[in-house]
Amino acid sequence: MGYRVVVVGATGNVGREMLNILAERQFPVDELAALASRRSLGTEVSFGDTTHTTKDLDTFDFTGWDMALFAVGSDATKVYAPKAAAAGCVVIDNSSLYRYDPDIPLIVPECNPEAIHDYKNKNIIANPNCSTAQMVVALKPLHDRARIKRVVVSTYQSVSGAGKEGMDELWDQTKAIYNPTTEVEPKKFQKQIAFNVIPQIDIFMEDGSTKEEWKMVVETKKIVDPSIKVTATCVRVPVFVGHSEAVNIEFEEFLDEDEARDILREAPGIMVIDKREPGGYVSPIECAGDFATFISRIRQDSTVENGINLWCVSDNLRKGAALNAVQIAELLGREVLKKG
Ligand SMILES: NC(=O)c1ccc[n+]([C@@H]2O[C@H](COP(=O)([O-])OP(=O)(O)OC[C@H]3O[C@@H](n4cnc5c(N)ncnc54)[C@H](OP(=O)(O)O)[C@@H]3O)[C@@H](O)[C@H]2O)c1
């Protein structure tokens, strides 16, 4: 006996990946409902060898469904997630709406699986921001060994992190550069993204940081340890899929780069590719479609007392969103619902 699973936002970047990953990992699905807005009513989406016709979220009854993986924006989540939760269907949400609610667990299964039991507070579990998810998978095992004091991170985030419209904008602007008769004005991004980089993701906060940067700070504290200080600069780059991060970590105790490499090699969810030769590291193109978070360029930072630098790359639609949500669904199944 398996689960009755709903994928909400099944026509989007993350929703489609959720369907792929549920099938790839052979999640025990007895029945599947693929939902989107009325706009795409009747659109067909693939789930393994089968296709499903999307239904309208607005009229869907969640009663009797075990779990709903939500991948719509915060506005739609605010309306429909409480309905699903009240109907007894556990919500695993990808938006930022519930991440900072102290009653709602924010889970990366490699880091804080024990938080799963708090799902019952509101029948909702939150999935972190894409740039946080891949970073904390690397931070947690290092923190367990040498206690992290401070993290300085710069991100290089792909356009798919801004949904399917973000991918279209990069594609259309790139084509327009080779065909100057058409001009594609920035809509999803604040400036031209083709052949450019943009040091702004999400809105500005009062202190001059952006909300994406703030999310990395607050979410790292909630998932790994409130004592860790994080400062982030988040940058959008003209890459379709795969976020990269240059991470500088300062520890309480000395951690040798070789030991850090060994710890990361053993850590769940991580693949270390770290050869000190041209091309001996992972770039976003190579991580797209993969489950792992890839770590390269591990090296001592001798400018602080106990410092390590590393390069962290992962498929933002997978570990940053859909994979993490499916891993939470697996955890919920294993620890709580116990079907399948
Ligand atoms: N992309 C990432 O790397 C990433 C990472 C972490 C979290 N997230 C979060 O995941 C969510 C989805 O992101 P995405 O990148 O998949 O966006 P997307 O590609 O733009 O897809 C949005 C999905 O939401 C549906 N939708 C929007 N408004 C709706 C409504 N009122 N009722 C029903 N369905 C509605 C859309 O359906 P239609 O096709 O019918 O419009 C579509 O299926 C967002 O909250 C995002 O912040 C994304």
The ligand as a MOL file (V3000), in Angstrom:
LIG
                    3D

  0  0  0     0  0            999 V3000
M  V30 BEGIN CTAB
M  V30 COUNTS 48 52 0 0 0
M  V30 BEGIN ATOM
M  V30 1 N 12.9540 27.3520 -9.1110 0
M  V30 2 C 13.6480 27.1370 -8.0030 0
M  V30 3 O 14.8840 26.9260 -8.0230 0
M  V30 4 C 12.9660 27.1280 -6.6910 0
M  V30 5 C 13.6740 26.7120 -5.5830 0
M  V30 6 C 13.0610 26.6990 -4.3520 0
M  V30 7 C 11.7460 27.0850 -4.2550 0
M  V30 8 N 11.0550 27.4980 -5.3540 0 CHG=1
M  V30 9 C 9.6700 27.9030 -5.1640 0
M  V30 10 O 8.8150 26.9340 -5.7850 0
M  V30 11 C 7.6400 27.5570 -6.2530 0
M  V30 12 C 7.4450 27.2570 -7.7360 0
M  V30 13 O 8.5520 27.7480 -8.4630 0
M  V30 14 P 8.7830 27.4040 -10.0040 0
M  V30 15 O 10.1890 27.8010 -10.2750 0
M  V30 16 O 8.3620 26.0020 -10.3180 0 CHG=-1
M  V30 17 O 7.7510 28.4250 -10.7310 0
M  V30 18 P 7.1250 28.3350 -12.1910 0
M  V30 19 O 8.0060 27.5800 -13.1070 0
M  V30 20 O 6.7840 29.7420 -12.5440 0
M  V30 21 O 5.7610 27.4910 -11.9790 0
M  V30 22 C 4.7100 27.9830 -11.1650 0
M  V30 23 C 3.6500 26.9020 -11.0320 0
M  V30 24 O 2.6500 27.4020 -10.1280 0
M  V30 25 C 1.3720 27.3310 -10.7790 0
M  V30 26 N 0.5330 28.4240 -10.2790 0
M  V30 27 C 0.8350 29.7340 -10.1830 0
M  V30 28 N -0.1880 30.4250 -9.6630 0
M  V30 29 C -1.1830 29.5280 -9.4350 0
M  V30 30 C -2.5110 29.6040 -8.9180 0
M  V30 31 N -3.0420 30.7640 -8.5210 0
M  V30 32 N -3.2320 28.4660 -8.8240 0
M  V30 33 C -2.7150 27.2890 -9.2130 0
M  V30 34 N -1.4620 27.1460 -9.7160 0
M  V30 35 C -0.7100 28.2520 -9.8180 0
M  V30 36 C 1.6760 27.4590 -12.2400 0
M  V30 37 O 0.5980 26.9360 -12.9730 0
M  V30 38 P 0.2530 27.4880 -14.4550 0
M  V30 39 O 1.1820 26.7730 -15.3970 0
M  V30 40 O -1.1600 27.0670 -14.5990 0
M  V30 41 O 0.4690 28.9660 -14.4370 0
M  V30 42 C 2.9260 26.5750 -12.3440 0
M  V30 43 O 2.5630 25.2150 -12.3330 0
M  V30 44 C 7.7910 29.0520 -5.9200 0
M  V30 45 O 7.2020 29.3090 -4.6720 0
M  V30 46 C 9.2840 29.2190 -5.8090 0
M  V30 47 O 9.6590 30.3000 -4.9960 0
M  V30 48 C 11.6200 27.5140 -6.5750 0
M  V30 END ATOM
M  V30 BEGIN BOND
M  V30 1 1 1 2
M  V30 2 2 2 3
M  V30 3 1 2 4
M  V30 4 1 4 5
M  V30 5 2 4 48
M  V30 6 2 5 6
M  V30 7 1 6 7
M  V30 8 2 7 8
M  V30 9 1 8 9
M  V30 10 1 8 48
M  V30 11 1 9 10
M  V30 12 1 9 46
M  V30 13 1 10 11
M  V30 14 1 11 12
M  V30 15 1 11 44
M  V30 16 1 12 13
M  V30 17 1 13 14
M  V30 18 2 14 15
M  V30 19 1 14 16
M  V30 20 1 14 17
M  V30 21 1 17 18
M  V30 22 2 18 19
M  V30 23 1 18 20
M  V30 24 1 18 21
M  V30 25 1 21 22
M  V30 26 1 22 23
M  V30 27 1 23 24
M  V30 28 1 23 42
M  V30 29 1 24 25
M  V30 30 1 25 26
M  V30 31 1 25 36
M  V30 32 1 26 27
M  V30 33 1 26 35
M  V30 34 2 27 28
M  V30 35 1 28 29
M  V30 36 1 29 30
M  V30 37 2 29 35
M  V30 38 1 30 31
M  V30 39 2 30 32
M  V30 40 1 32 33
M  V30 41 2 33 34
M  V30 42 1 34 35
M  V30 43 1 36 37
M  V30 44 1 36 42
M  V30 45 1 37 38
M  V30 46 2 38 39
M  V30 47 1 38 40
M  V30 48 1 38 41
M  V30 49 1 42 43
M  V30 50 1 44 45
M  V30 51 1 44 46
M  V30 52 1 46 47
M  V30 END BOND
M  V30 END CTAB
M  END
